[in-house]
Amino acid sequence: MRQVVLAIFLSLNLFAQKLEITDFQTDLYSKQNKDFSKKISLSMQLIGRDVFDESHKVIDSLNIIIGSFYAQDLLTSKGKEAFKKALIKYSSKKYSVEIDEIFIQQLFIVNTPMIQDFVKAMKESGCCKKCDIAPQKTQPEQSKNDKIDEKDDDIIIIE
């Protein structure tokens, strides 16, 4: 009995392939603000039949399924399990790619600083102090009646 189980296990592993996806980044909607998106970064391994050969189909499935989740949901264990199940089901149904296991190695929200953060940090550090700079003097504009004497470079106003 033990040899039969071992033979079945080995035969299944002969057809299994491993696809490693590293630093996959995408924008997902935030639950807190529906008009605001958050960038997430994901690294994972997929094991299954023909996953490496059909990697373009797996990546397409990943793009479609991950877009249906909120960023905050993917950070919970419940959300990660729902994501895995949805990806396996969708890739099997749409492309007939069998994914046996998904191992999420890294998943986090990428913090991109906003302009307001830079301005606030600069104000707090004191590097942007107000400077009292006297306005530069500008030459008065010439009217249509002004003529320039080329010899003396003087402006003669004719009224």
CORTA-V182258 format. One record per pair of residues at least 12 apart in sequence whose C-alpha atoms are under 7 Angstrom apart, sorted by the first residue. I is the first residue (numbers start at 1). GAP is how many residues later the second one is. D is the distance in whole Angstrom. If there is no record, write none. Layout:
i: (I I)
gap: (GAP GAP)
d: (D D)
This chain:
i: (15 16 16 16 16 17 17 17 17 17 17 18 18 18 18 18 18 19 19 19 19 19 20 20 20 21 21 21 22 22 22 23 23 23 24 24 24 25 25 25 25 26 26 26 27 27 28 28 28 29 29 30 30 30 31 31 38 38 39 39 40 40 40 41 41 41 41 42 42 42 43 43 43 43 44 44 44 44 45 45 45 46 46 46 46 47 47 47 47 48 48 48 48 49 49 49 50 51 51 57 58 61 61 61 62 65 65 84 145 145 146)
gap: (34 31 32 33 34 30 31 32 33 34 35 27 28 29 30 33 34 26 27 28 32 33 24 25 26 22 23 24 20 21 22 18 19 20 17 18 19 14 15 16 17 13 14 15 12 13 39 42 43 41 42 40 41 42 39 41 33 71 70 71 68 69 70 66 67 68 69 64 65 66 61 62 63 64 59 60 61 62 57 58 59 53 55 56 57 52 53 54 55 50 51 52 53 48 49 50 47 46 48 38 33 26 29 30 25 21 22 18 12 13 12)
d: (6 6 5 5 7 6 5 6 6 6 6 7 6 5 7 7 6 6 5 6 6 5 6 4 6 5 5 6 7 4 6 6 5 5 5 5 6 7 6 4 6 6 6 7 4 6 6 6 5 5 6 6 6 7 6 7 7 7 6 5 6 4 5 6 6 6 6 6 5 7 6 5 5 7 5 4 5 7 6 5 7 7 6 5 6 6 6 5 6 6 4 5 7 7 5 7 7 7 7 7 7 7 7 6 6 7 6 7 7 6 6)
